[in-house]
């Protein structure tokens, strides 16, 4: 099982959107996927409850879910939707148990400042310092036509962490979330532009998984 932690320093950066759509992509590739919803709002769990039958299966777990239930399913992927604003010991424990960490960042100066401090905190954790945790940053809810998008690029450019993609600001995500779906459950004719944002993240994950599986 490969564990992916989706985490950011403050709410509103699209953390659950990233987690659920990543799960949808992997499930659509006939992978066994579990989303563990650690956030108090339980947005991912509520999304799963709305998910219609007939779409690729994604199973859910909560912090108090018996680990044996997850283990018996034998997932290939565990996606952890972290609590908003997690820090200190709780963050260290989540990073310790993950194989890869994805940090979404939205296009505001407040998000930039919070993310800068958060990445500095991540860098102090032993698995990160030892190079044993892959970390990627992605731009979230980005409108490429705006000044805010340029500001995001300027913020991300000097980072020494992988910056893999920008996920656009699209109503497709809003409508999919409402219906318990992902953009990957949508017809190509409707969602192909949104799909274009994801290959860099998926390629990054593949680059992380392959070295790990060969150990």
Rosetta constraint file for C-alpha pairs under 8 A:
AtomPair CA 1 CA 74 HARMONIC 7.51 0.50
AtomPair CA 1 CA 75 HARMONIC 6.01 0.50
AtomPair CA 1 CA 76 HARMONIC 4.43 0.50
AtomPair CA 1 CA 77 HARMONIC 5.38 0.50
AtomPair CA 1 CA 78 HARMONIC 6.86 0.50
AtomPair CA 2 CA 76 HARMONIC 6.15 0.50
AtomPair CA 2 CA 77 HARMONIC 4.93 0.50
AtomPair CA 2 CA 78 HARMONIC 6.18 0.50
AtomPair CA 2 CA 98 HARMONIC 7.87 0.50
AtomPair CA 2 CA 99 HARMONIC 6.29 0.50
AtomPair CA 2 CA 209 HARMONIC 7.53 0.50
AtomPair CA 3 CA 77 HARMONIC 5.89 0.50
AtomPair CA 3 CA 78 HARMONIC 4.65 0.50
AtomPair CA 3 CA 79 HARMONIC 5.90 0.50
AtomPair CA 3 CA 80 HARMONIC 7.39 0.50
AtomPair CA 3 CA 97 HARMONIC 7.64 0.50
AtomPair CA 3 CA 98 HARMONIC 5.00 0.50
AtomPair CA 3 CA 99 HARMONIC 5.14 0.50
AtomPair CA 3 CA 100 HARMONIC 6.58 0.50
AtomPair CA 4 CA 77 HARMONIC 7.59 0.50
AtomPair CA 4 CA 78 HARMONIC 6.22 0.50
AtomPair CA 4 CA 79 HARMONIC 4.85 0.50
AtomPair CA 4 CA 80 HARMONIC 6.07 0.50
AtomPair CA 4 CA 98 HARMONIC 5.77 0.50
AtomPair CA 4 CA 99 HARMONIC 5.99 0.50
AtomPair CA 4 CA 100 HARMONIC 4.93 0.50
AtomPair CA 4 CA 101 HARMONIC 5.81 0.50
AtomPair CA 4 CA 102 HARMONIC 7.27 0.50
AtomPair CA 5 CA 79 HARMONIC 6.09 0.50
AtomPair CA 5 CA 80 HARMONIC 4.81 0.50
AtomPair CA 5 CA 81 HARMONIC 6.57 0.50
AtomPair CA 5 CA 82 HARMONIC 6.80 0.50
AtomPair CA 5 CA 94 HARMONIC 7.35 0.50
AtomPair CA 5 CA 95 HARMONIC 7.27 0.50
AtomPair CA 5 CA 98 HARMONIC 5.94 0.50
AtomPair CA 5 CA 99 HARMONIC 7.76 0.50
AtomPair CA 5 CA 100 HARMONIC 6.21 0.50
AtomPair CA 5 CA 101 HARMONIC 4.74 0.50
AtomPair CA 5 CA 102 HARMONIC 6.14 0.50
AtomPair CA 6 CA 15 HARMONIC 6.33 0.50
AtomPair CA 6 CA 16 HARMONIC 7.96 0.50
AtomPair CA 6 CA 18 HARMONIC 7.61 0.50
AtomPair CA 6 CA 19 HARMONIC 6.38 0.50
AtomPair CA 6 CA 79 HARMONIC 7.29 0.50
AtomPair CA 6 CA 80 HARMONIC 5.98 0.50
AtomPair CA 6 CA 81 HARMONIC 5.38 0.50
AtomPair CA 6 CA 82 HARMONIC 6.02 0.50
AtomPair CA 6 CA 101 HARMONIC 6.00 0.50
AtomPair CA 6 CA 102 HARMONIC 4.84 0.50
AtomPair CA 6 CA 103 HARMONIC 6.07 0.50
AtomPair CA 6 CA 104 HARMONIC 7.66 0.50
AtomPair CA 7 CA 15 HARMONIC 6.50 0.50
AtomPair CA 7 CA 81 HARMONIC 6.77 0.50
AtomPair CA 7 CA 82 HARMONIC 5.22 0.50
AtomPair CA 7 CA 83 HARMONIC 7.37 0.50
AtomPair CA 7 CA 84 HARMONIC 7.30 0.50
AtomPair CA 7 CA 86 HARMONIC 7.92 0.50
AtomPair CA 7 CA 101 HARMONIC 7.26 0.50
AtomPair CA 7 CA 102 HARMONIC 6.34 0.50
AtomPair CA 7 CA 103 HARMONIC 5.31 0.50
AtomPair CA 7 CA 104 HARMONIC 7.13 0.50
AtomPair CA 8 CA 13 HARMONIC 7.35 0.50
AtomPair CA 8 CA 15 HARMONIC 6.99 0.50
AtomPair CA 8 CA 82 HARMONIC 7.94 0.50
AtomPair CA 8 CA 84 HARMONIC 6.61 0.50
AtomPair CA 8 CA 85 HARMONIC 6.43 0.50
AtomPair CA 8 CA 86 HARMONIC 7.73 0.50
AtomPair CA 8 CA 103 HARMONIC 5.36 0.50
AtomPair CA 8 CA 104 HARMONIC 6.12 0.50
AtomPair CA 8 CA 105 HARMONIC 7.17 0.50
AtomPair CA 8 CA 115 HARMONIC 7.18 0.50
AtomPair CA 8 CA 118 HARMONIC 7.65 0.50
AtomPair CA 9 CA 84 HARMONIC 6.51 0.50
AtomPair CA 9 CA 85 HARMONIC 4.34 0.50
AtomPair CA 9 CA 86 HARMONIC 6.57 0.50
AtomPair CA 9 CA 87 HARMONIC 7.84 0.50
AtomPair CA 9 CA 114 HARMONIC 6.03 0.50
AtomPair CA 9 CA 115 HARMONIC 6.07 0.50
AtomPair CA 9 CA 118 HARMONIC 5.94 0.50
AtomPair CA 10 CA 84 HARMONIC 5.56 0.50
AtomPair CA 10 CA 85 HARMONIC 4.68 0.50
AtomPair CA 10 CA 111 HARMONIC 7.41 0.50
AtomPair CA 10 CA 114 HARMONIC 7.15 0.50
AtomPair CA 11 CA 15 HARMONIC 7.89 0.50
AtomPair CA 11 CA 84 HARMONIC 5.44 0.50
AtomPair CA 11 CA 85 HARMONIC 6.89 0.50
AtomPair CA 12 CA 106 HARMONIC 7.70 0.50
AtomPair CA 13 CA 104 HARMONIC 6.14 0.50
AtomPair CA 13 CA 105 HARMONIC 5.65 0.50
AtomPair CA 13 CA 106 HARMONIC 4.98 0.50
AtomPair CA 13 CA 111 HARMONIC 7.92 0.50
AtomPair CA 13 CA 140 HARMONIC 6.24 0.50
AtomPair CA 13 CA 141 HARMONIC 7.49 0.50
AtomPair CA 14 CA 18 HARMONIC 6.22 0.50
AtomPair CA 14 CA 104 HARMONIC 6.86 0.50
AtomPair CA 14 CA 106 HARMONIC 7.67 0.50
AtomPair CA 14 CA 140 HARMONIC 6.23 0.50
AtomPair CA 14 CA 141 HARMONIC 7.09 0.50
AtomPair CA 15 CA 19 HARMONIC 6.26 0.50
AtomPair CA 15 CA 81 HARMONIC 7.07 0.50
AtomPair CA 15 CA 103 HARMONIC 7.97 0.50
AtomPair CA 15 CA 104 HARMONIC 6.27 0.50
AtomPair CA 16 CA 20 HARMONIC 5.95 0.50
AtomPair CA 16 CA 43 HARMONIC 6.97 0.50
AtomPair CA 16 CA 44 HARMONIC 6.24 0.50
AtomPair CA 16 CA 81 HARMONIC 6.26 0.50
AtomPair CA 17 CA 21 HARMONIC 6.05 0.50
AtomPair CA 17 CA 173 HARMONIC 7.25 0.50
AtomPair CA 17 CA 177 HARMONIC 7.69 0.50
AtomPair CA 18 CA 22 HARMONIC 5.96 0.50
AtomPair CA 18 CA 104 HARMONIC 7.86 0.50
AtomPair CA 19 CA 23 HARMONIC 6.18 0.50
AtomPair CA 19 CA 35 HARMONIC 7.70 0.50
AtomPair CA 19 CA 79 HARMONIC 6.58 0.50
AtomPair CA 19 CA 80 HARMONIC 7.43 0.50
AtomPair CA 19 CA 81 HARMONIC 6.23 0.50
AtomPair CA 20 CA 24 HARMONIC 6.13 0.50
AtomPair CA 20 CA 35 HARMONIC 7.63 0.50
AtomPair CA 20 CA 44 HARMONIC 6.80 0.50
AtomPair CA 20 CA 182 HARMONIC 6.94 0.50
AtomPair CA 21 CA 25 HARMONIC 6.17 0.50
AtomPair CA 21 CA 182 HARMONIC 5.12 0.50
AtomPair CA 21 CA 183 HARMONIC 6.71 0.50
AtomPair CA 21 CA 184 HARMONIC 7.24 0.50
AtomPair CA 22 CA 26 HARMONIC 6.33 0.50
AtomPair CA 23 CA 27 HARMONIC 6.01 0.50
AtomPair CA 23 CA 33 HARMONIC 6.41 0.50
AtomPair CA 23 CA 34 HARMONIC 7.64 0.50
AtomPair CA 23 CA 35 HARMONIC 7.18 0.50
AtomPair CA 23 CA 58 HARMONIC 7.04 0.50
AtomPair CA 23 CA 79 HARMONIC 7.06 0.50
AtomPair CA 24 CA 28 HARMONIC 6.02 0.50
AtomPair CA 24 CA 56 HARMONIC 7.26 0.50
AtomPair CA 24 CA 58 HARMONIC 7.33 0.50
AtomPair CA 24 CA 181 HARMONIC 7.70 0.50
AtomPair CA 24 CA 182 HARMONIC 5.85 0.50
AtomPair CA 24 CA 184 HARMONIC 6.35 0.50
AtomPair CA 24 CA 185 HARMONIC 7.37 0.50
AtomPair CA 25 CA 29 HARMONIC 6.60 0.50
AtomPair CA 25 CA 182 HARMONIC 7.94 0.50
AtomPair CA 25 CA 184 HARMONIC 5.85 0.50
AtomPair CA 26 CA 30 HARMONIC 6.89 0.50
AtomPair CA 26 CA 31 HARMONIC 5.62 0.50
AtomPair CA 26 CA 32 HARMONIC 7.84 0.50
AtomPair CA 26 CA 33 HARMONIC 7.03 0.50
AtomPair CA 27 CA 31 HARMONIC 4.90 0.50
AtomPair CA 27 CA 32 HARMONIC 6.26 0.50
AtomPair CA 27 CA 33 HARMONIC 6.07 0.50
AtomPair CA 27 CA 56 HARMONIC 5.44 0.50
AtomPair CA 27 CA 57 HARMONIC 6.29 0.50
AtomPair CA 27 CA 58 HARMONIC 6.44 0.50
AtomPair CA 28 CA 56 HARMONIC 5.53 0.50
AtomPair CA 28 CA 184 HARMONIC 7.50 0.50
AtomPair CA 28 CA 185 HARMONIC 7.98 0.50
AtomPair CA 30 CA 56 HARMONIC 7.46 0.50
AtomPair CA 31 CA 75 HARMONIC 7.79 0.50
AtomPair CA 31 CA 76 HARMONIC 6.35 0.50
AtomPair CA 31 CA 77 HARMONIC 7.48 0.50
AtomPair CA 32 CA 57 HARMONIC 7.69 0.50
AtomPair CA 32 CA 58 HARMONIC 7.22 0.50
AtomPair CA 32 CA 73 HARMONIC 8.00 0.50
AtomPair CA 32 CA 74 HARMONIC 7.47 0.50
AtomPair CA 32 CA 75 HARMONIC 4.75 0.50
AtomPair CA 32 CA 76 HARMONIC 5.27 0.50
AtomPair CA 32 CA 77 HARMONIC 6.46 0.50
AtomPair CA 33 CA 57 HARMONIC 7.67 0.50
AtomPair CA 33 CA 58 HARMONIC 5.39 0.50
AtomPair CA 33 CA 59 HARMONIC 6.33 0.50
AtomPair CA 33 CA 75 HARMONIC 5.42 0.50
AtomPair CA 33 CA 76 HARMONIC 6.16 0.50
AtomPair CA 33 CA 77 HARMONIC 4.88 0.50
AtomPair CA 33 CA 78 HARMONIC 6.01 0.50
AtomPair CA 33 CA 79 HARMONIC 7.55 0.50
AtomPair CA 34 CA 58 HARMONIC 5.83 0.50
AtomPair CA 34 CA 59 HARMONIC 4.66 0.50
AtomPair CA 34 CA 60 HARMONIC 5.34 0.50
AtomPair CA 34 CA 61 HARMONIC 6.92 0.50
AtomPair CA 34 CA 70 HARMONIC 7.72 0.50
AtomPair CA 34 CA 75 HARMONIC 6.43 0.50
AtomPair CA 34 CA 77 HARMONIC 6.38 0.50
AtomPair CA 34 CA 78 HARMONIC 4.95 0.50
AtomPair CA 34 CA 79 HARMONIC 6.22 0.50
AtomPair CA 35 CA 44 HARMONIC 7.52 0.50
AtomPair CA 35 CA 58 HARMONIC 7.25 0.50
AtomPair CA 35 CA 59 HARMONIC 6.35 0.50
AtomPair CA 35 CA 60 HARMONIC 4.91 0.50
AtomPair CA 35 CA 61 HARMONIC 6.13 0.50
AtomPair CA 35 CA 78 HARMONIC 5.92 0.50
AtomPair CA 35 CA 79 HARMONIC 4.77 0.50
AtomPair CA 35 CA 80 HARMONIC 5.84 0.50
AtomPair CA 35 CA 81 HARMONIC 7.09 0.50
AtomPair CA 36 CA 60 HARMONIC 5.83 0.50
AtomPair CA 36 CA 61 HARMONIC 4.48 0.50
AtomPair CA 36 CA 62 HARMONIC 5.50 0.50
AtomPair CA 36 CA 63 HARMONIC 7.25 0.50
AtomPair CA 36 CA 78 HARMONIC 7.04 0.50
AtomPair CA 36 CA 79 HARMONIC 6.11 0.50
AtomPair CA 36 CA 80 HARMONIC 4.78 0.50
AtomPair CA 36 CA 81 HARMONIC 6.13 0.50
AtomPair CA 37 CA 42 HARMONIC 6.18 0.50
AtomPair CA 37 CA 43 HARMONIC 7.69 0.50
AtomPair CA 37 CA 44 HARMONIC 5.88 0.50
AtomPair CA 37 CA 45 HARMONIC 6.19 0.50
AtomPair CA 37 CA 60 HARMONIC 7.35 0.50
AtomPair CA 37 CA 61 HARMONIC 6.23 0.50
AtomPair CA 37 CA 62 HARMONIC 5.25 0.50
AtomPair CA 37 CA 63 HARMONIC 7.10 0.50
AtomPair CA 37 CA 80 HARMONIC 6.21 0.50
AtomPair CA 37 CA 81 HARMONIC 5.04 0.50
AtomPair CA 37 CA 82 HARMONIC 6.90 0.50
AtomPair CA 38 CA 42 HARMONIC 7.27 0.50
AtomPair CA 38 CA 62 HARMONIC 6.30 0.50
AtomPair CA 38 CA 63 HARMONIC 5.94 0.50
AtomPair CA 38 CA 80 HARMONIC 6.97 0.50
AtomPair CA 38 CA 81 HARMONIC 5.67 0.50
AtomPair CA 38 CA 82 HARMONIC 5.05 0.50
AtomPair CA 38 CA 83 HARMONIC 5.32 0.50
AtomPair CA 39 CA 43 HARMONIC 7.42 0.50
AtomPair CA 39 CA 81 HARMONIC 6.52 0.50
AtomPair CA 39 CA 82 HARMONIC 5.66 0.50
AtomPair CA 39 CA 83 HARMONIC 3.94 0.50
AtomPair CA 39 CA 84 HARMONIC 6.40 0.50
AtomPair CA 40 CA 83 HARMONIC 6.56 0.50
AtomPair CA 42 CA 46 HARMONIC 6.15 0.50
AtomPair CA 43 CA 47 HARMONIC 6.08 0.50
AtomPair CA 44 CA 48 HARMONIC 6.22 0.50
AtomPair CA 44 CA 81 HARMONIC 7.45 0.50
AtomPair CA 45 CA 49 HARMONIC 6.31 0.50
AtomPair CA 45 CA 60 HARMONIC 6.54 0.50
AtomPair CA 45 CA 61 HARMONIC 7.78 0.50
AtomPair CA 45 CA 62 HARMONIC 7.91 0.50
AtomPair CA 46 CA 50 HARMONIC 6.53 0.50
AtomPair CA 47 CA 51 HARMONIC 6.41 0.50
AtomPair CA 47 CA 177 HARMONIC 6.51 0.50
AtomPair CA 47 CA 178 HARMONIC 7.51 0.50
AtomPair CA 47 CA 179 HARMONIC 7.76 0.50
AtomPair CA 47 CA 180 HARMONIC 4.97 0.50
AtomPair CA 47 CA 181 HARMONIC 7.94 0.50
AtomPair CA 48 CA 58 HARMONIC 7.58 0.50
AtomPair CA 48 CA 59 HARMONIC 7.71 0.50
AtomPair CA 48 CA 60 HARMONIC 7.05 0.50
AtomPair CA 48 CA 180 HARMONIC 6.02 0.50
AtomPair CA 49 CA 180 HARMONIC 7.33 0.50
AtomPair CA 50 CA 178 HARMONIC 7.85 0.50
AtomPair CA 50 CA 179 HARMONIC 6.19 0.50
AtomPair CA 50 CA 180 HARMONIC 4.62 0.50
AtomPair CA 51 CA 55 HARMONIC 7.84 0.50
AtomPair CA 51 CA 179 HARMONIC 6.57 0.50
AtomPair CA 51 CA 180 HARMONIC 3.90 0.50
AtomPair CA 51 CA 181 HARMONIC 6.09 0.50
AtomPair CA 52 CA 179 HARMONIC 7.82 0.50
AtomPair CA 52 CA 180 HARMONIC 6.73 0.50
AtomPair CA 52 CA 181 HARMONIC 7.85 0.50
AtomPair CA 55 CA 185 HARMONIC 7.32 0.50
AtomPair CA 61 CA 65 HARMONIC 5.70 0.50
AtomPair CA 61 CA 70 HARMONIC 7.52 0.50
AtomPair CA 65 CA 69 HARMONIC 7.38 0.50
AtomPair CA 66 CA 70 HARMONIC 7.23 0.50
AtomPair CA 67 CA 71 HARMONIC 6.13 0.50
AtomPair CA 68 CA 72 HARMONIC 5.88 0.50
AtomPair CA 69 CA 73 HARMONIC 6.62 0.50
AtomPair CA 70 CA 74 HARMONIC 6.68 0.50
AtomPair CA 70 CA 75 HARMONIC 7.21 0.50
AtomPair CA 71 CA 75 HARMONIC 7.21 0.50
AtomPair CA 82 CA 86 HARMONIC 7.38 0.50
AtomPair CA 86 CA 90 HARMONIC 6.49 0.50
AtomPair CA 86 CA 91 HARMONIC 5.65 0.50
AtomPair CA 87 CA 91 HARMONIC 4.81 0.50
AtomPair CA 87 CA 92 HARMONIC 7.62 0.50
AtomPair CA 88 CA 92 HARMONIC 6.28 0.50
AtomPair CA 89 CA 93 HARMONIC 6.22 0.50
AtomPair CA 90 CA 94 HARMONIC 6.38 0.50
AtomPair CA 91 CA 95 HARMONIC 6.18 0.50
AtomPair CA 92 CA 96 HARMONIC 6.02 0.50
AtomPair CA 92 CA 125 HARMONIC 6.51 0.50
AtomPair CA 93 CA 97 HARMONIC 6.39 0.50
AtomPair CA 94 CA 98 HARMONIC 6.35 0.50
AtomPair CA 95 CA 99 HARMONIC 7.82 0.50
AtomPair CA 95 CA 101 HARMONIC 7.29 0.50
AtomPair CA 95 CA 127 HARMONIC 7.53 0.50
AtomPair CA 95 CA 133 HARMONIC 7.71 0.50
AtomPair CA 96 CA 127 HARMONIC 6.56 0.50
AtomPair CA 98 CA 133 HARMONIC 7.56 0.50
AtomPair CA 99 CA 132 HARMONIC 7.96 0.50
AtomPair CA 99 CA 133 HARMONIC 5.85 0.50
AtomPair CA 99 CA 134 HARMONIC 6.92 0.50
AtomPair CA 100 CA 133 HARMONIC 5.60 0.50
AtomPair CA 100 CA 134 HARMONIC 4.78 0.50
AtomPair CA 100 CA 135 HARMONIC 5.91 0.50
AtomPair CA 100 CA 208 HARMONIC 7.76 0.50
AtomPair CA 101 CA 133 HARMONIC 7.15 0.50
AtomPair CA 101 CA 134 HARMONIC 6.17 0.50
AtomPair CA 101 CA 135 HARMONIC 4.69 0.50
AtomPair CA 101 CA 136 HARMONIC 6.32 0.50
AtomPair CA 102 CA 135 HARMONIC 5.90 0.50
AtomPair CA 102 CA 136 HARMONIC 4.95 0.50
AtomPair CA 102 CA 137 HARMONIC 5.84 0.50
AtomPair CA 102 CA 138 HARMONIC 7.33 0.50
AtomPair CA 103 CA 135 HARMONIC 7.56 0.50
AtomPair CA 103 CA 136 HARMONIC 6.19 0.50
AtomPair CA 103 CA 137 HARMONIC 4.72 0.50
AtomPair CA 103 CA 138 HARMONIC 6.29 0.50
AtomPair CA 104 CA 137 HARMONIC 5.78 0.50
AtomPair CA 104 CA 138 HARMONIC 4.87 0.50
AtomPair CA 104 CA 139 HARMONIC 5.83 0.50
AtomPair CA 104 CA 140 HARMONIC 5.69 0.50
AtomPair CA 105 CA 111 HARMONIC 6.33 0.50
AtomPair CA 105 CA 112 HARMONIC 7.16 0.50
AtomPair CA 105 CA 115 HARMONIC 6.86 0.50
AtomPair CA 105 CA 137 HARMONIC 7.17 0.50
AtomPair CA 105 CA 138 HARMONIC 6.27 0.50
AtomPair CA 105 CA 139 HARMONIC 5.16 0.50
AtomPair CA 105 CA 140 HARMONIC 5.52 0.50
AtomPair CA 106 CA 111 HARMONIC 5.95 0.50
AtomPair CA 106 CA 112 HARMONIC 7.67 0.50
AtomPair CA 106 CA 139 HARMONIC 5.98 0.50
AtomPair CA 106 CA 140 HARMONIC 4.90 0.50
AtomPair CA 106 CA 141 HARMONIC 6.23 0.50
AtomPair CA 106 CA 142 HARMONIC 7.22 0.50
AtomPair CA 106 CA 152 HARMONIC 7.87 0.50
AtomPair CA 107 CA 111 HARMONIC 6.79 0.50
AtomPair CA 107 CA 112 HARMONIC 7.49 0.50
AtomPair CA 107 CA 139 HARMONIC 7.47 0.50
AtomPair CA 107 CA 140 HARMONIC 7.32 0.50
AtomPair CA 107 CA 141 HARMONIC 7.43 0.50
AtomPair CA 107 CA 142 HARMONIC 6.69 0.50
AtomPair CA 107 CA 148 HARMONIC 5.52 0.50
AtomPair CA 107 CA 149 HARMONIC 6.29 0.50
AtomPair CA 107 CA 151 HARMONIC 7.36 0.50
AtomPair CA 107 CA 152 HARMONIC 5.67 0.50
AtomPair CA 108 CA 112 HARMONIC 6.31 0.50
AtomPair CA 108 CA 148 HARMONIC 6.75 0.50
AtomPair CA 108 CA 152 HARMONIC 7.69 0.50
AtomPair CA 109 CA 113 HARMONIC 6.15 0.50
AtomPair CA 110 CA 114 HARMONIC 6.18 0.50
AtomPair CA 111 CA 115 HARMONIC 5.85 0.50
AtomPair CA 112 CA 116 HARMONIC 6.05 0.50
AtomPair CA 112 CA 152 HARMONIC 7.72 0.50
AtomPair CA 112 CA 155 HARMONIC 6.93 0.50
AtomPair CA 113 CA 117 HARMONIC 6.47 0.50
AtomPair CA 114 CA 118 HARMONIC 6.11 0.50
AtomPair CA 115 CA 119 HARMONIC 5.97 0.50
AtomPair CA 116 CA 120 HARMONIC 6.33 0.50
AtomPair CA 117 CA 121 HARMONIC 6.33 0.50
AtomPair CA 118 CA 122 HARMONIC 6.22 0.50
AtomPair CA 119 CA 123 HARMONIC 6.16 0.50
AtomPair CA 120 CA 124 HARMONIC 6.80 0.50
AtomPair CA 121 CA 125 HARMONIC 7.13 0.50
AtomPair CA 122 CA 128 HARMONIC 6.88 0.50
AtomPair CA 123 CA 128 HARMONIC 5.83 0.50
AtomPair CA 123 CA 129 HARMONIC 6.06 0.50
AtomPair CA 124 CA 128 HARMONIC 7.17 0.50
AtomPair CA 124 CA 129 HARMONIC 6.41 0.50
AtomPair CA 125 CA 129 HARMONIC 6.12 0.50
AtomPair CA 126 CA 130 HARMONIC 5.94 0.50
AtomPair CA 127 CA 131 HARMONIC 6.28 0.50
AtomPair CA 127 CA 132 HARMONIC 5.08 0.50
AtomPair CA 127 CA 133 HARMONIC 5.77 0.50
AtomPair CA 128 CA 132 HARMONIC 5.84 0.50
AtomPair CA 128 CA 133 HARMONIC 5.21 0.50
AtomPair CA 128 CA 134 HARMONIC 7.63 0.50
AtomPair CA 134 CA 208 HARMONIC 6.97 0.50
AtomPair CA 135 CA 161 HARMONIC 6.64 0.50
AtomPair CA 135 CA 162 HARMONIC 6.71 0.50
AtomPair CA 136 CA 161 HARMONIC 6.32 0.50
AtomPair CA 136 CA 162 HARMONIC 4.84 0.50
AtomPair CA 136 CA 163 HARMONIC 5.72 0.50
AtomPair CA 136 CA 164 HARMONIC 6.50 0.50
AtomPair CA 137 CA 161 HARMONIC 7.08 0.50
AtomPair CA 137 CA 162 HARMONIC 6.17 0.50
AtomPair CA 137 CA 163 HARMONIC 4.74 0.50
AtomPair CA 137 CA 164 HARMONIC 6.43 0.50
AtomPair CA 137 CA 165 HARMONIC 7.83 0.50
AtomPair CA 138 CA 163 HARMONIC 5.79 0.50
AtomPair CA 138 CA 164 HARMONIC 5.83 0.50
AtomPair CA 138 CA 165 HARMONIC 5.21 0.50
AtomPair CA 138 CA 166 HARMONIC 5.61 0.50
AtomPair CA 138 CA 167 HARMONIC 7.28 0.50
AtomPair CA 139 CA 152 HARMONIC 7.40 0.50
AtomPair CA 139 CA 165 HARMONIC 6.34 0.50
AtomPair CA 139 CA 166 HARMONIC 4.28 0.50
AtomPair CA 139 CA 167 HARMONIC 5.99 0.50
AtomPair CA 140 CA 166 HARMONIC 5.98 0.50
AtomPair CA 140 CA 167 HARMONIC 5.06 0.50
AtomPair CA 140 CA 168 HARMONIC 6.64 0.50
AtomPair CA 140 CA 169 HARMONIC 7.39 0.50
AtomPair CA 141 CA 166 HARMONIC 7.75 0.50
AtomPair CA 141 CA 167 HARMONIC 5.80 0.50
AtomPair CA 141 CA 168 HARMONIC 4.93 0.50
AtomPair CA 141 CA 169 HARMONIC 3.93 0.50
AtomPair CA 141 CA 170 HARMONIC 7.39 0.50
AtomPair CA 142 CA 149 HARMONIC 6.09 0.50
AtomPair CA 142 CA 166 HARMONIC 6.41 0.50
AtomPair CA 142 CA 167 HARMONIC 6.05 0.50
AtomPair CA 142 CA 168 HARMONIC 4.48 0.50
AtomPair CA 142 CA 169 HARMONIC 5.03 0.50
AtomPair CA 143 CA 148 HARMONIC 7.90 0.50
AtomPair CA 143 CA 149 HARMONIC 6.21 0.50
AtomPair CA 143 CA 168 HARMONIC 5.84 0.50
AtomPair CA 143 CA 169 HARMONIC 5.65 0.50
AtomPair CA 144 CA 149 HARMONIC 5.43 0.50
AtomPair CA 144 CA 150 HARMONIC 7.68 0.50
AtomPair CA 144 CA 168 HARMONIC 7.58 0.50
AtomPair CA 145 CA 149 HARMONIC 7.10 0.50
AtomPair CA 146 CA 150 HARMONIC 6.95 0.50
AtomPair CA 147 CA 151 HARMONIC 6.24 0.50
AtomPair CA 148 CA 152 HARMONIC 6.14 0.50
AtomPair CA 149 CA 153 HARMONIC 6.35 0.50
AtomPair CA 150 CA 154 HARMONIC 6.27 0.50
AtomPair CA 151 CA 155 HARMONIC 6.23 0.50
AtomPair CA 152 CA 156 HARMONIC 6.14 0.50
AtomPair CA 153 CA 157 HARMONIC 5.84 0.50
AtomPair CA 154 CA 158 HARMONIC 7.67 0.50
AtomPair CA 155 CA 159 HARMONIC 7.75 0.50
AtomPair CA 156 CA 163 HARMONIC 7.04 0.50
AtomPair CA 159 CA 163 HARMONIC 7.92 0.50
AtomPair CA 164 CA 200 HARMONIC 5.75 0.50
AtomPair CA 164 CA 201 HARMONIC 5.66 0.50
AtomPair CA 164 CA 204 HARMONIC 7.16 0.50
AtomPair CA 165 CA 197 HARMONIC 6.47 0.50
AtomPair CA 165 CA 198 HARMONIC 7.19 0.50
AtomPair CA 165 CA 200 HARMONIC 5.99 0.50
AtomPair CA 165 CA 201 HARMONIC 6.32 0.50
AtomPair CA 166 CA 197 HARMONIC 6.31 0.50
AtomPair CA 167 CA 194 HARMONIC 7.64 0.50
AtomPair CA 167 CA 197 HARMONIC 5.52 0.50
AtomPair CA 167 CA 198 HARMONIC 7.33 0.50
AtomPair CA 168 CA 194 HARMONIC 6.91 0.50
AtomPair CA 168 CA 197 HARMONIC 7.23 0.50
AtomPair CA 170 CA 174 HARMONIC 7.35 0.50
AtomPair CA 170 CA 194 HARMONIC 7.62 0.50
AtomPair CA 171 CA 175 HARMONIC 6.17 0.50
AtomPair CA 172 CA 176 HARMONIC 6.00 0.50
AtomPair CA 172 CA 183 HARMONIC 6.63 0.50
AtomPair CA 172 CA 191 HARMONIC 7.37 0.50
AtomPair CA 172 CA 194 HARMONIC 7.96 0.50
AtomPair CA 173 CA 177 HARMONIC 6.01 0.50
AtomPair CA 173 CA 182 HARMONIC 6.94 0.50
AtomPair CA 173 CA 183 HARMONIC 6.45 0.50
AtomPair CA 174 CA 178 HARMONIC 6.32 0.50
AtomPair CA 175 CA 179 HARMONIC 6.49 0.50
AtomPair CA 176 CA 180 HARMONIC 6.14 0.50
AtomPair CA 176 CA 181 HARMONIC 4.61 0.50
AtomPair CA 176 CA 182 HARMONIC 5.19 0.50
AtomPair CA 176 CA 183 HARMONIC 6.41 0.50
AtomPair CA 177 CA 181 HARMONIC 5.75 0.50
AtomPair CA 177 CA 182 HARMONIC 6.71 0.50
AtomPair CA 181 CA 185 HARMONIC 6.12 0.50
AtomPair CA 182 CA 186 HARMONIC 7.08 0.50
AtomPair CA 183 CA 191 HARMONIC 6.25 0.50
AtomPair CA 183 CA 194 HARMONIC 7.32 0.50
AtomPair CA 183 CA 195 HARMONIC 7.26 0.50
AtomPair CA 184 CA 191 HARMONIC 7.60 0.50
AtomPair CA 184 CA 195 HARMONIC 7.35 0.50
AtomPair CA 186 CA 190 HARMONIC 6.62 0.50
AtomPair CA 186 CA 191 HARMONIC 6.06 0.50
AtomPair CA 187 CA 191 HARMONIC 6.25 0.50
AtomPair CA 188 CA 192 HARMONIC 5.02 0.50
AtomPair CA 191 CA 195 HARMONIC 6.21 0.50
AtomPair CA 192 CA 196 HARMONIC 6.45 0.50
AtomPair CA 193 CA 197 HARMONIC 7.59 0.50
AtomPair CA 194 CA 198 HARMONIC 7.75 0.50
AtomPair CA 195 CA 199 HARMONIC 7.68 0.50
AtomPair CA 198 CA 202 HARMONIC 6.29 0.50
AtomPair CA 199 CA 203 HARMONIC 5.89 0.50
AtomPair CA 200 CA 204 HARMONIC 6.10 0.50
AtomPair CA 201 CA 205 HARMONIC 6.25 0.50
AtomPair CA 202 CA 206 HARMONIC 6.22 0.50
AtomPair CA 203 CA 207 HARMONIC 6.21 0.50
AtomPair CA 204 CA 208 HARMONIC 6.39 0.50
AtomPair CA 205 CA 209 HARMONIC 6.10 0.50
AtomPair CA 206 CA 210 HARMONIC 6.05 0.50
AtomPair CA 207 CA 211 HARMONIC 6.90 0.50
AtomPair CA 208 CA 212 HARMONIC 6.58 0.50
AtomPair CA 209 CA 213 HARMONIC 6.09 0.50
AtomPair CA 210 CA 214 HARMONIC 6.35 0.50
AtomPair CA 211 CA 215 HARMONIC 6.75 0.50
